[in-house]
């Protein structure tokens, strides 16, 4: 992973109340594991080169 992850305990303490998410102590390790996985996935996507003329995908709504 190119960038260093933030302290996930501090991050959860700061962000969970903002999004009105209660993360019980027994679930924190799992949530932190998922955040680490999401960061790894994002790092892979950031490596994909995009051309300036690449168009965004259409948004479809039902």
Z-matrix of the N, CA and C atoms (Angstrom, degrees):
N
C 1 1.437
C 2 1.527 1 108.13
N 3 1.297 2 115.95 1 131.43
C 4 1.460 3 120.84 2 -175.06
C 5 1.523 4 112.30 3 -71.37
N 6 1.307 5 117.22 4 -46.88
C 7 1.464 6 118.95 5 -176.45
C 8 1.527 7 109.89 6 -98.60
N 9 1.322 8 114.33 7 152.63
C 10 1.457 9 120.73 8 -179.32
C 11 1.524 10 108.96 9 -80.57
N 12 1.322 11 115.75 10 137.47
C 13 1.455 12 120.10 11 178.03
C 14 1.524 13 110.41 12 -73.28
N 15 1.322 14 116.37 13 147.73
C 16 1.468 15 118.60 14 174.86
C 17 1.527 16 109.27 15 -71.50
N 18 1.305 17 117.18 16 168.39
C 19 1.458 18 121.10 17 172.74
C 20 1.534 19 105.80 18 -64.51
N 21 1.318 20 116.36 19 110.98
C 22 1.460 21 119.66 20 -172.33
C 23 1.524 22 112.93 21 -68.92
N 24 1.320 23 117.97 22 -28.46
C 25 1.466 24 119.23 23 175.53
C 26 1.524 25 110.50 24 -65.73
N 27 1.334 26 116.68 25 -45.46
C 28 1.471 27 120.16 26 177.17
C 29 1.520 28 110.32 27 -63.98
N 30 1.315 29 116.31 28 -41.12
C 31 1.458 30 121.21 29 -178.72
C 32 1.534 31 110.00 30 -61.96
N 33 1.339 32 116.27 31 -46.38
C 34 1.469 33 119.32 32 178.48
C 35 1.528 34 111.45 33 -62.61
N 36 1.319 35 116.62 34 -42.57
C 37 1.465 36 119.98 35 178.52
C 38 1.523 37 111.61 36 -59.91
N 39 1.317 38 117.24 37 -35.17
C 40 1.469 39 121.17 38 -177.77
C 41 1.524 40 112.56 39 -82.72
N 42 1.319 41 117.55 40 -40.36
C 43 1.464 42 120.90 41 -170.43
C 44 1.532 43 113.25 42 -89.78
N 45 1.319 44 117.55 43 -37.14
C 46 1.473 45 119.65 44 -176.61
C 47 1.534 46 112.94 45 -53.90
N 48 1.326 47 119.40 46 -44.92
C 49 1.472 48 118.17 47 178.53
C 50 1.530 49 113.05 48 -65.48
N 51 1.314 50 116.40 49 -32.35
C 52 1.467 51 119.64 50 -179.45
C 53 1.523 52 110.92 51 -63.76
N 54 1.340 53 116.00 52 -40.24
C 55 1.471 54 119.99 53 -179.55
C 56 1.532 55 111.91 54 -95.38
N 57 1.366 56 114.38 55 11.72
C 58 1.471 57 121.19 56 177.95
C 59 1.527 58 111.76 57 54.93
N 60 1.342 59 115.34 58 48.90
C 61 1.453 60 121.82 59 -179.13
C 62 1.519 61 109.33 60 -117.07
N 63 1.322 62 115.93 61 121.85
C 64 1.458 63 120.72 62 176.88
C 65 1.525 64 107.81 63 -91.82
N 66 1.325 65 117.16 64 120.81
C 67 1.458 66 121.94 65 178.48
C 68 1.524 67 107.58 66 -115.20
N 69 1.335 68 116.53 67 98.82
C 70 1.462 69 119.69 68 179.59
C 71 1.529 70 111.33 69 -60.89
N 72 1.319 71 116.33 70 152.08
C 73 1.469 72 121.94 71 -176.84
C 74 1.518 73 112.32 72 -53.84
N 75 1.327 74 117.43 73 -38.51
C 76 1.472 75 119.60 74 -178.25
C 77 1.528 76 113.01 75 -70.83
N 78 1.332 77 118.03 76 -16.75
C 79 1.463 78 121.68 77 179.72
C 80 1.528 79 113.06 78 -98.39
N 81 1.325 80 117.79 79 -12.33
C 82 1.472 81 121.59 80 -177.09
C 83 1.528 82 113.35 81 -57.04
N 84 1.331 83 119.29 82 -44.38
C 85 1.475 84 117.75 83 -179.91
C 86 1.533 85 112.63 84 -58.77
N 87 1.323 86 117.13 85 -40.58
C 88 1.462 87 120.55 86 178.70
C 89 1.516 88 112.18 87 -67.38
N 90 1.330 89 116.39 88 -41.67
C 91 1.465 90 120.81 89 178.40
C 92 1.529 91 109.86 90 -62.20
N 93 1.329 92 116.38 91 -43.37
C 94 1.469 93 120.39 92 179.05
C 95 1.525 94 111.02 93 -63.57
N 96 1.343 95 117.94 94 -38.89
C 97 1.465 96 120.46 95 176.70
C 98 1.528 97 111.07 96 -61.99
N 99 1.326 98 116.54 97 -41.39
C 100 1.464 99 120.05 98 179.45
C 101 1.534 100 111.21 99 -67.46
N 102 1.316 101 117.29 100 -37.90
C 103 1.467 102 120.16 101 176.67
C 104 1.527 103 111.10 102 -63.47
N 105 1.334 104 116.72 103 -39.51
C 106 1.468 105 120.53 104 177.36
C 107 1.525 106 110.28 105 -63.32
N 108 1.333 107 116.62 106 -42.20
C 109 1.468 108 120.53 107 178.23
C 110 1.524 109 110.75 108 -63.38
N 111 1.332 110 116.48 109 -43.68
C 112 1.465 111 120.11 110 178.92
C 113 1.525 112 110.88 111 -62.06
N 114 1.323 113 117.49 112 -38.02
C 115 1.467 114 121.05 113 178.80
C 116 1.529 115 110.66 114 -65.78
N 117 1.321 116 117.08 115 -38.74
C 118 1.467 117 120.39 116 177.81
C 119 1.530 118 110.48 117 -65.23
N 120 1.329 119 116.26 118 -40.81
C 121 1.461 120 120.51 119 178.71
C 122 1.531 121 110.44 120 -64.52
N 123 1.323 122 116.88 121 -42.58
C 124 1.465 123 121.00 122 179.21
C 125 1.523 124 110.66 123 -63.73
N 126 1.338 125 116.61 124 -39.10
C 127 1.466 126 120.01 125 179.63
C 128 1.525 127 110.79 126 -62.91
N 129 1.325 128 117.28 127 -37.78
C 130 1.469 129 120.30 128 176.97
C 131 1.528 130 111.19 129 -64.60
N 132 1.331 131 116.19 130 -43.06
C 133 1.466 132 119.71 131 -179.99
C 134 1.524 133 111.96 132 -65.59
N 135 1.318 134 116.83 133 -34.93
C 136 1.459 135 120.23 134 -179.56
C 137 1.529 136 111.95 135 -66.45
N 138 1.326 137 117.19 136 -20.42
C 139 1.460 138 121.14 137 -179.69
C 140 1.531 139 112.90 138 -80.65
N 141 1.331 140 117.12 139 -15.23
C 142 1.461 141 121.17 140 -177.38
C 143 1.519 142 109.47 141 -75.61
N 144 1.330 143 116.69 142 119.25
C 145 1.465 144 118.60 143 179.56
C 146 1.534 145 111.21 144 -73.70
N 147 1.295 146 115.40 145 136.51
C 148 1.463 147 121.13 146 176.50
C 149 1.515 148 109.02 147 -118.17
N 150 1.310 149 115.67 148 138.16
C 151 1.458 150 120.66 149 176.65
C 152 1.529 151 108.68 150 -80.58
N 153 1.312 152 115.77 151 152.55
C 154 1.463 153 119.77 152 179.60
C 155 1.522 154 112.62 153 -59.17
N 156 1.326 155 116.73 154 -30.56
C 157 1.463 156 119.43 155 -177.34
C 158 1.527 157 113.04 156 -86.48
N 159 1.323 158 118.47 157 3.59
C 160 1.458 159 121.44 158 178.08
C 161 1.522 160 109.01 159 -65.63
N 162 1.333 161 115.32 160 124.14
C 163 1.466 162 120.63 161 -178.24
C 164 1.526 163 110.13 162 -89.29
N 165 1.292 164 115.68 163 146.64
C 166 1.455 165 120.48 164 175.45
C 167 1.522 166 109.38 165 -70.60
N 168 1.300 167 116.63 166 151.65
C 169 1.462 168 121.26 167 178.10
C 170 1.519 169 109.88 168 -69.57
N 171 1.305 170 115.50 169 151.77
C 172 1.461 171 120.95 170 177.28
C 173 1.526 172 109.36 171 -68.71
N 174 1.312 173 116.89 172 152.30
C 175 1.456 174 122.70 173 176.83
C 176 1.517 175 107.04 174 -107.75
N 177 1.331 176 115.12 175 123.64
C 178 1.457 177 120.36 176 179.89
C 179 1.524 178 108.53 177 -109.47
N 180 1.319 179 114.51 178 133.56
C 181 1.463 180 119.73 179 177.96
C 182 1.517 181 108.99 180 -124.34
N 183 1.324 182 115.29 181 142.27
C 184 1.466 183 119.78 182 -179.24
C 185 1.506 184 110.45 183 -88.30
